[in-house]
Amino acid sequence: MSVTTETQAEGPSAVDRGYRTITLRSRSGRYGAVIGLRQVIVVTALLLAAAAVAVVSLATGDVTIPVGDVLATLLGGGDRRTQLVVLDWRMPRVLLALTLGAGLGVAGAIFQSLTRNPLGSPDIIGFDAGAYTGALLVITTLGTGCAAVAGASIVGGLATAMLVYLLAYRRGFQGFRLIIVGIGVAAMLSSLNTWIILNVNLYVALAACAWGSGSLNAVGWEQATPAAIVLVVLWAVSALLVRQMHLLELGDDAAVALGVRANPVRLALVVLGVAFTAIATAAAGPIAFISLAAPQLARRVTRSAGVTLAASAAMGALLLAASDLVAQRLFAPTQLPVGVVTVAVGGMYLIWLLIREARRR
């Protein structure tokens, strides 16, 4: 593998605003990638910030652990008490916040790329609602087993995605139509979810509502480990489709001319994005607005022409980890569901985004 850096420029004023890139090539020259140097720096900074938030989360709580002791424990040291608090009690929650945030960021980037619209997010289109419906049916009928809820969440999300995709497909694919159809389907599913909750046992309804707000409270390794493993696999698959995803942004005709099978690749990306969302919903409930905000915030700090998966994942991890820290400490010792914080922050971001889009038009 060879690595080179060069300055590239675009447009008539490019001399004044040239940018550095890093070119990666295999020795055979068959495989390669061009990565903006600014993007590498921003992603690294976001990951370091997310790591710092994670360390603070591990150090704070009812039992305060010095940051030095936390770092020593993470490196294999520390006494038994510190290991119990940091590794057994707090680490699963922090790990889940980082991985789910990254997964939601990637899901949002995929759908915003497919729809070419900053509102093209799983929670806006309705895939979150579908995953919640599937999980809710299991919670209110069979109980709250982790495996059953996870499976139902994935099935519900995929079924909703296929329904929205089929209803939105009319002699081709248009992102705006997908968003409109998705909003309608989400409204119907939200009504169905409310009806289900109103017609079950009170204690089951309370448990379903608490889970439905999106919470990382009381999670353990039994939730964090399988979710992290599945998300790593999904990240690996998404990395294989990055090039085709960006080519689809040029339009189907251009993408096909460049060798992309538009409809199969688009369908694979939809399934992949829904899988990210469904895993997050199965592990912690529907967590809103991370997938909406993370790709756009990442795009602005990297100054890229479109959304990028790496920056969106890093931004999503930082946003969810920081939101969970706020949820834990804002009204301590009472802990809020993290979904309450993301809705509050994401709602303000959505209002700003709508105002900005309206002014542009």
RAHU-V685284 format. One record per residue. N is the residue number from 0. PHI is phi in degrees with one decimal (none if undefined). PSI is psi in radians with two decimals (999 if undefined). BURIAL is 1 if it has 16 or more other ideal C-beta (glycine too) atoms within 10 Angstrom, else 0. Layout:
N_PHI_PSI_BURIAL, N_PHI_PSI_BURIAL
//
This chain:
0_none_2.21_0, 1_-109.5_2.58_0, 2_-127.9_2.23_0, 3_-132.0_2.68_0, 4_-121.5_2.49_0, 5_-151.0_2.81_0, 6_-98.9_2.22_0, 7_-115.3_2.70_0, 8_-140.9_2.63_0, 9_-135.6_2.51_0, 10_79.3_3.00_0, 11_-65.4_-0.51_0, 12_-101.9_0.37_0, 13_-68.1_-0.42_0, 14_-60.8_-0.62_0, 15_-78.8_-0.37_0, 16_-130.7_0.69_0, 17_-62.6_2.72_0, 18_-134.6_2.64_0, 19_-86.7_2.49_0, 20_-130.2_2.77_1, 21_-115.1_2.17_0, 22_-106.3_2.15_0, 23_-107.9_2.24_0, 24_-136.7_2.48_0, 25_-74.8_2.88_0, 26_-63.3_-0.56_0, 27_-76.0_-0.30_0, 28_81.5_0.02_0, 29_-77.3_-0.62_0, 30_-115.6_2.51_0, 31_-168.4_2.95_0, 32_-155.8_2.57_0, 33_-113.3_2.11_0, 34_-121.4_2.28_1, 35_-65.8_2.35_1, 36_-63.3_-0.66_0, 37_-61.3_-0.69_1, 38_-62.8_-0.74_1, 39_-60.9_-0.77_1, 40_-65.2_-0.77_0, 41_-65.5_-0.80_1, 42_-61.3_-0.73_1, 43_-61.7_-0.75_0, 44_-64.1_-0.72_0, 45_-65.3_-0.69_1, 46_-66.3_-0.70_1, 47_-65.0_-0.70_0, 48_-64.3_-0.73_1, 49_-63.7_-0.69_1, 50_-64.2_-0.69_0, 51_-64.0_-0.76_0, 52_-62.1_-0.69_1, 53_-62.6_-0.74_1, 54_-63.9_-0.73_1, 55_-62.7_-0.70_1, 56_-62.9_-0.68_1, 57_-69.4_-0.46_1, 58_-88.7_-0.45_1, 59_-103.3_2.69_1, 60_152.4_-2.86_1, 61_-60.7_-0.57_0, 62_-112.8_1.98_0, 63_-84.9_2.26_0, 64_-115.4_2.23_1, 65_-56.7_2.51_0, 66_-58.4_-0.67_0, 67_-60.6_-0.70_0, 68_-68.3_-0.62_1, 69_-62.4_-0.83_1, 70_-62.7_-0.69_0, 71_-63.9_-0.68_0, 72_-66.3_-0.72_1, 73_-64.3_-0.46_1, 74_-91.0_0.13_0, 75_103.9_0.00_0, 76_-100.3_-2.63_0, 77_83.8_2.69_1, 78_-82.9_3.09_0, 79_-63.9_-0.66_0, 80_-63.9_-0.81_0, 81_-64.2_-0.71_1, 82_-62.2_-0.70_1, 83_-62.6_-0.82_0, 84_-69.6_-0.83_1, 85_-76.1_-0.89_1, 86_-84.8_-0.70_0, 87_-88.8_-0.67_0, 88_-92.4_-0.77_0, 89_-102.5_-0.57_1, 90_-59.3_-0.73_1, 91_-58.3_-0.72_1, 92_-65.9_-0.77_1, 93_-65.9_-0.76_1, 94_-62.1_-0.74_1, 95_-65.9_-0.68_1, 96_-61.4_-0.77_1, 97_-66.4_-0.83_1, 98_-71.4_-0.73_1, 99_-67.3_-0.69_1, 100_-60.7_-0.75_1, 101_-64.5_-0.72_1, 102_-63.6_-0.75_1, 103_-65.8_-0.64_1, 104_-62.1_-0.73_1, 105_-66.5_-0.74_1, 106_-59.2_-0.79_1, 107_-62.4_-0.71_1, 108_-63.0_-0.69_1, 109_-62.3_-0.86_1, 110_-74.3_-0.56_1, 111_-69.4_-0.54_1, 112_-70.9_-0.77_1, 113_-65.6_-0.73_1, 114_-86.4_-0.26_1, 115_55.2_0.74_0, 116_-147.5_2.31_1, 117_-65.9_-0.24_1, 118_-89.9_-0.04_1, 119_-77.1_1.37_1, 120_-126.2_2.57_1, 121_-55.2_-0.63_1, 122_-75.7_-0.43_1, 123_-81.8_-0.74_1, 124_-71.1_-0.43_1, 125_113.9_0.03_1, 126_-70.0_-0.56_1, 127_-60.5_-0.78_1, 128_-63.0_-0.67_1, 129_-66.7_-0.74_1, 130_-63.1_-0.68_1, 131_-65.8_-0.68_1, 132_-61.6_-0.80_1, 133_-61.0_-0.78_1, 134_-66.5_-0.65_1, 135_-65.6_-0.66_1, 136_-62.3_-0.66_1, 137_-73.3_-0.75_1, 138_-59.6_-0.70_1, 139_-86.2_-0.15_1, 140_-118.5_-0.81_0, 141_-104.2_-0.29_0, 142_117.1_-2.85_0, 143_-118.5_0.60_0, 144_-61.7_2.36_0, 145_-59.7_-0.79_0, 146_-65.1_-0.76_0, 147_-65.8_-0.76_1, 148_-64.4_-0.74_1, 149_-62.3_-0.81_1, 150_-62.5_-0.76_1, 151_-66.1_-0.62_1, 152_-64.2_-0.76_1, 153_-65.2_-0.78_1, 154_-62.3_-0.77_1, 155_-62.7_-0.73_1, 156_-65.1_-0.76_1, 157_-66.8_-0.71_1, 158_-62.7_-0.73_1, 159_-64.4_-0.72_1, 160_-62.1_-0.77_1, 161_-64.8_-0.69_0, 162_-62.8_-0.83_1, 163_-63.3_-0.74_1, 164_-62.3_-0.78_1, 165_-68.1_-0.71_0, 166_-68.2_-0.52_0, 167_-87.2_-0.22_1, 168_-85.5_2.01_0, 169_-138.1_1.66_0, 170_53.9_0.63_0, 171_138.0_-3.11_0, 172_-119.7_2.22_1, 173_-127.0_2.22_0, 174_-62.0_-0.69_1, 175_-63.9_-0.69_0, 176_-63.9_-0.68_1, 177_-60.9_-0.72_1, 178_-65.3_-0.79_1, 179_-63.7_-0.81_0, 180_-63.1_-0.73_1, 181_-63.1_-0.69_1, 182_-63.1_-0.71_0, 183_-64.7_-0.79_0, 184_-63.1_-0.69_1, 185_-62.2_-0.70_1, 186_-63.4_-0.73_0, 187_-66.6_-0.72_0, 188_-67.9_-0.63_1, 189_-63.1_-0.69_0, 190_-64.9_-0.72_0, 191_-63.2_-0.74_1, 192_-61.9_-0.73_1, 193_-63.2_-0.73_0, 194_-62.8_-0.72_0, 195_-61.4_-0.80_1, 196_-64.9_-0.64_1, 197_-73.4_-0.22_0, 198_-117.2_0.42_0, 199_-123.0_3.02_1, 200_-54.4_2.51_0, 201_-57.7_-0.78_0, 202_-68.2_-0.65_0, 203_-66.6_-0.69_1, 204_-63.2_-0.74_1, 205_-63.4_-0.73_0, 206_-64.3_-0.72_1, 207_-66.0_-0.71_1, 208_-66.1_-0.72_0, 209_-62.9_-0.77_0, 210_-67.6_-0.61_1, 211_-70.8_-0.25_1, 212_-78.6_-0.19_1, 213_82.9_1.74_1, 214_-140.3_2.48_1, 215_-106.7_0.14_1, 216_-66.1_2.40_0, 217_64.4_0.40_0, 218_-80.5_2.64_1, 219_-131.9_-3.01_0, 220_-64.1_-0.44_0, 221_-65.9_-0.45_0, 222_-93.0_-0.69_1, 223_-70.1_-0.74_1, 224_-63.6_-0.97_0, 225_-63.2_-0.63_1, 226_-63.6_-0.76_1, 227_-64.3_-0.71_1, 228_-63.8_-0.82_0, 229_-64.0_-0.70_1, 230_-65.6_-0.65_1, 231_-61.7_-0.73_0, 232_-63.0_-0.76_0, 233_-64.4_-0.67_1, 234_-61.3_-0.73_1, 235_-62.9_-0.72_0, 236_-66.4_-0.74_0, 237_-63.4_-0.58_1, 238_-63.1_-0.53_0, 239_-73.2_-0.35_0, 240_-106.1_0.08_1, 241_-60.1_-0.83_1, 242_-61.8_-0.81_0, 243_-64.1_-0.62_1, 244_-62.8_-0.78_1, 245_-70.9_-0.54_1, 246_-68.7_-0.58_1, 247_-64.9_-0.42_1, 248_-65.9_-0.34_0, 249_-78.6_-0.19_0, 250_110.0_2.69_0, 251_-62.6_-0.74_0, 252_-61.9_-0.80_0, 253_-66.8_-0.69_0, 254_-64.7_-0.75_1, 255_-63.7_-0.70_0, 256_-62.5_-0.47_0, 257_-93.4_0.17_0, 258_95.1_0.24_0, 259_-95.5_2.29_1, 260_-84.2_1.69_0, 261_-57.3_-1.00_1, 262_-65.6_-0.81_0, 263_-62.1_-0.70_0, 264_-66.8_-0.73_1, 265_-63.0_-0.75_1, 266_-63.6_-0.70_0, 267_-63.7_-0.68_1, 268_-67.0_-0.69_1, 269_-61.1_-0.82_1, 270_-61.6_-0.72_0, 271_-64.8_-0.80_1, 272_-63.5_-0.70_1, 273_-65.9_-0.65_1, 274_-62.3_-0.75_1, 275_-57.2_-0.84_1, 276_-64.8_-0.75_1, 277_-66.9_-0.66_1, 278_-63.7_-0.76_1, 279_-62.7_-0.75_1, 280_-65.5_-0.71_1, 281_-65.1_-0.63_1, 282_-81.6_-0.63_1, 283_-137.8_0.08_1, 284_88.4_2.99_1, 285_-69.9_1.99_1, 286_-105.2_1.95_1, 287_-86.9_2.70_1, 288_77.0_-0.24_1, 289_-64.9_-0.80_1, 290_-69.1_-0.39_1, 291_-78.1_-0.82_1, 292_-84.2_-0.68_1, 293_-56.8_-0.84_1, 294_-63.6_-0.68_1, 295_-72.0_-0.68_1, 296_-64.6_-0.72_1, 297_-63.7_-0.69_1, 298_-62.3_-0.66_1, 299_-72.7_-0.69_0, 300_-75.8_-0.49_1, 301_-87.1_-0.25_1, 302_57.0_0.65_0, 303_-87.4_2.78_0, 304_-70.2_-0.51_0, 305_-142.0_-3.11_0, 306_-73.4_2.56_1, 307_-124.9_2.49_1, 308_-69.2_-0.74_1, 309_-64.0_-0.84_1, 310_-66.4_-0.65_1, 311_-65.7_-0.69_1, 312_-65.3_-0.77_1, 313_-64.4_-0.74_1, 314_-66.3_-0.71_1, 315_-62.5_-0.72_1, 316_-62.1_-0.76_1, 317_-64.8_-0.78_1, 318_-63.1_-0.80_1, 319_-72.1_-0.68_1, 320_-62.9_-0.75_1, 321_-67.9_-0.70_1, 322_-63.4_-0.69_1, 323_-68.4_-0.63_1, 324_-62.9_-0.74_1, 325_-63.1_-0.74_1, 326_-61.7_-0.60_1, 327_-75.1_-0.70_1, 328_-105.2_-0.20_0, 329_-63.0_-0.78_0, 330_-122.1_0.63_0, 331_-54.6_2.46_0, 332_-84.3_-0.07_0, 333_-72.0_2.31_0, 334_-107.4_2.24_1, 335_-85.0_2.66_1, 336_-63.8_2.43_1, 337_-63.2_-0.48_1, 338_-61.8_-0.50_1, 339_-64.4_-0.73_1, 340_-69.8_-0.78_1, 341_-65.7_-0.61_1, 342_-66.4_-0.74_1, 343_-63.5_-0.83_0, 344_-71.1_-0.77_1, 345_-66.9_-0.56_1, 346_-63.0_-0.75_0, 347_-64.6_-0.69_0, 348_-64.6_-0.72_0, 349_-63.6_-0.73_1, 350_-60.7_-0.79_0, 351_-61.6_-0.73_0, 352_-65.7_-0.74_1, 353_-64.2_-0.73_0, 354_-63.3_-0.73_0, 355_-65.2_-0.75_0, 356_-65.7_-0.67_0, 357_-64.8_-0.69_0, 358_-68.0_-0.61_0, 359_-66.5_-0.51_0, 360_-90.8_999_0
//
